[in-house]
C-alpha cells in the first residue's frame, strides 16, 4: 500500500511539472537604439520604443587623436530634458533626465552629436557604445538593443593659413612642408640654399584646393642628386603673397 502511494505522489509531482512547463513564458520586449551619421557630419541617436522613457545614459568611445566630438543636443521636442556630459580619455559620458518628470519623445531623433576631424584626418572609424541604459518613470530598466557602426570623417577646411615644417618619420628624415589653405590658391613652392641659389622647384604655378596639404621634399635637387645636410630656405608664393621659412635637412 505504501508503495502504491509513492507511485501516485510521483505521478502527481510529474503532472505539476508538466503543467508548469506548458505555461506561456512572458516575452522579453526590447527597444531599439541606433546611432547613425548624417551627411552633415552629425550623429543622430534614434530610439524605437513602446516604453515610457524618463531617463537615459550612455558612454561613447572614440579616438580623440582623430576626431573632435561636440556636446550632444536634444531635439526641439525634448528640450525639457536636462543633459550632463563629461569626458575621460577617449570616452564621452552622457546622462539625461527630465526635472519635471516628463517623458522622452522618440518620434524624431532624440539626440544630435556633432563631430569633426582633427587636422587633416580623413577616413572611417568605429563608433563604440560602451554602455547605453534607459529607465521608465519608476526607475525600472528598459531592455535595449543598440546598433552602432562606423562613421566616415571628412576634414574641415582650415580656419587660417599655416606654413610649417615637420618630418615624415624618425627613420626617414625627409622634410614635410605643411600647408593649410582656407581657400584654393595658385601656389609656387621652391627650395633654396642659404646663399640664395635655387635647389629644387616642387610646385610651379599649381592650383591647390582649400584644405590641409603635406608636401614631402626628398632632399634631392633638380637633377635628382642628393644635396648635403644643413639649412635651406623654403619659398612659398600663394597668390600675390610671398612666405619663407628655414628648413633643416638631416639624414
C-alpha positions in Angstrom: 0.0 0.0 0.0 2.8 2.4 0.9 4.5 1.6 -2.4 1.2 2.5 -4.3 1.1 5.9 -2.5 4.7 6.6 -3.6 3.8 5.9 -7.2 0.8 8.2 -7.0 2.8 11.0 -5.4 5.5 10.7 -8.1 2.8 10.9 -10.9 1.2 13.9 -9.2 4.5 15.8 -9.0 5.3 14.9 -12.6 1.9 16.3 -13.7 2.5 19.6 -11.9 5.9 20.0 -13.6 4.4 19.2 -17.0 1.6 21.8 -16.5 4.1 24.4 -15.3 6.4 23.8 -18.3 3.4 24.2 -20.6 2.5 27.7 -19.3 3.4 30.5 -21.7 6.5 32.4 -20.6 6.4 36.3 -20.6 8.2 37.5 -23.7 11.1 39.9 -23.2 10.4 43.1 -25.1 13.4 45.1 -26.4 13.6 48.7 -27.5 15.9 49.6 -30.4 18.6 52.3 -30.2 20.6 53.2 -33.3 23.3 55.7 -33.8 23.6 56.9 -37.4 25.7 59.5 -39.2 24.1 62.1 -41.5 25.7 63.7 -44.5 26.3 66.9 -42.4 28.6 65.0 -40.1 26.2 64.8 -37.2 25.5 61.6 -35.3 21.8 61.1 -34.7 20.6 58.9 -31.8 17.2 57.3 -32.6 15.1 55.2 -30.2 12.3 52.9 -31.3 10.4 52.0 -28.1 6.9 51.5 -26.8 8.1 52.0 -23.3 7.9 55.3 -21.4 11.4 56.6 -21.1 12.2 59.1 -18.3 16.0 59.0 -18.2 18.9 57.6 -20.2 22.7 57.4 -20.0 25.4 56.1 -22.3 29.1 56.1 -22.9 30.7 56.5 -26.3 34.3 55.5 -27.1 36.2 57.2 -29.9 39.7 58.2 -31.0 40.4 61.7 -29.7 43.6 61.9 -31.8 41.5 61.8 -35.0 38.1 63.4 -34.2 36.5 66.0 -32.1 33.1 65.3 -30.6 30.9 68.2 -29.6 28.3 68.4 -26.9 25.1 66.4 -27.6 21.9 68.4 -28.0 18.3 67.3 -27.7 15.7 67.7 -30.4 13.2 70.5 -30.0 10.6 68.1 -28.7 12.9 67.0 -25.9 14.3 70.4 -24.8 12.7 69.9 -21.4 15.3 67.2 -20.7 18.4 68.2 -18.8 21.7 66.8 -20.1 25.1 66.4 -18.5 28.3 65.4 -20.3 31.8 64.5 -19.3 34.9 63.1 -21.0 37.6 60.9 -19.7 40.4 60.0 -22.1 38.7 58.6 -25.2 35.2 58.3 -23.6 32.2 60.6 -23.7 29.7 60.1 -20.9 26.1 61.4 -21.2 23.4 61.5 -18.6 19.9 62.9 -19.4 16.7 63.2 -17.5 13.6 65.4 -17.1 13.4 67.5 -14.0 9.6 67.9 -14.5 9.0 64.2 -14.8 8.1 64.4 -18.5 8.7 61.5 -20.9 11.1 61.3 -23.8 9.6 62.0 -27.2 11.0 59.3 -29.6 9.1 60.3 -32.7 12.2 62.0 -34.1 16.0 61.7 -33.5 16.4 62.0 -29.7 19.9 63.4 -29.7 22.3 65.0 -32.1 26.1 64.8 -31.6 28.3 67.0 -33.8 31.7 65.6 -34.7 34.6 66.8 -36.9 38.0 65.7 -38.0 41.1 66.9 -36.1 43.7 68.3 -38.5 43.8 66.6 -41.9 42.5 63.2 -40.8 40.1 61.6 -43.3 38.7 58.0 -43.1 36.4 55.6 -41.4 36.5 54.9 -37.7 34.3 52.6 -35.5 31.8 54.1 -33.1 31.8 52.1 -30.0 29.0 52.3 -27.4 30.3 51.1 -24.1 27.0 51.3 -22.3 23.5 52.5 -23.1 20.9 52.5 -20.3 17.3 53.8 -20.2 14.7 53.7 -17.4 11.0 54.4 -17.1 9.4 56.9 -14.6 9.5 54.2 -11.8 13.2 53.6 -12.3 12.8 50.3 -14.0 15.4 49.4 -16.5 14.3 49.1 -20.1 15.7 46.3 -22.3 17.7 47.7 -25.2 19.3 46.6 -28.4 21.9 49.1 -29.5 23.1 49.4 -33.1 26.1 51.4 -34.0 28.5 51.0 -36.9 31.3 53.2 -38.3 31.4 56.9 -39.1 33.2 58.5 -42.0 35.2 61.6 -41.1 36.0 64.3 -43.6 38.4 67.1 -42.6 37.1 70.5 -42.1 38.6 73.4 -44.0 41.4 75.2 -42.2 40.3 78.4 -40.4 43.6 80.2 -41.2 46.7 79.9 -43.4 49.6 77.9 -42.0 53.1 77.2 -43.4 55.4 74.9 -41.4 57.8 72.0 -41.4 57.7 68.5 -39.9 59.3 65.2 -40.7 57.7 62.1 -42.3 59.2 59.8 -39.6 62.1 59.4 -37.3 63.6 56.7 -39.5 63.1 58.7 -42.7 64.1 62.3 -42.1 62.6 63.8 -45.2 61.2 67.3 -44.5 57.5 67.6 -44.9 56.0 71.0 -45.7 52.7 71.5 -44.1 50.4 73.9 -45.9 46.9 74.8 -44.7 44.8 76.8 -47.1 41.5 78.2 -46.1 40.7 78.6 -49.8 42.0 77.4 -53.2 45.1 79.3 -54.4 47.8 79.4 -57.1 51.0 78.1 -55.4 54.7 78.3 -56.2 57.0 76.3 -53.9 60.7 76.2 -54.2 63.8 75.3 -52.1 66.9 77.5 -51.9 70.2 77.1 -50.1 71.2 79.7 -47.5 73.1 81.7 -50.2 70.0 82.1 -52.3 70.8 79.6 -55.1 67.8 77.6 -56.4 67.9 73.9 -55.4 64.6 72.5 -56.3 61.2 73.7 -57.6 58.5 71.5 -56.0 55.3 73.2 -57.1 55.3 75.5 -60.1 52.1 77.6 -60.5 49.9 74.7 -59.2 46.4 75.4 -58.1 45.8 73.7 -54.7 42.4 73.2 -53.3 41.4 74.5 -49.9 42.4 72.1 -47.2 45.4 70.5 -45.4 48.3 69.7 -47.6 51.5 67.8 -46.8 54.3 68.1 -49.4 57.5 66.0 -48.9 60.9 67.1 -50.1 63.1 64.0 -50.8 66.3 66.0 -50.2 67.3 66.0 -53.9 68.0 68.8 -56.4 66.6 69.3 -59.9 69.0 66.7 -61.3 67.8 64.1 -58.8 71.0 64.2 -56.9 71.0 64.2 -53.1 72.0 67.5 -51.5 74.1 67.9 -48.4 72.6 68.1 -44.9 72.1 71.5 -43.5 69.8 74.5 -43.5 67.7 75.5 -46.6 65.1 78.1 -47.3 61.6 77.1 -48.4 60.0 79.8 -50.5 56.2 79.8 -50.9 54.2 82.1 -53.1 50.4 81.9 -52.5 48.6 84.2 -55.0 50.4 87.5 -54.6 51.8 86.8 -51.1 55.3 85.5 -50.5 56.3 83.4 -47.5 59.6 81.9 -46.5 60.9 79.6 -43.7 64.1 77.9 -42.9 64.2 74.1 -43.2 66.7 71.6 -41.8 67.7 68.6 -43.8 69.1 65.7 -41.7 69.8 62.2 -42.8 
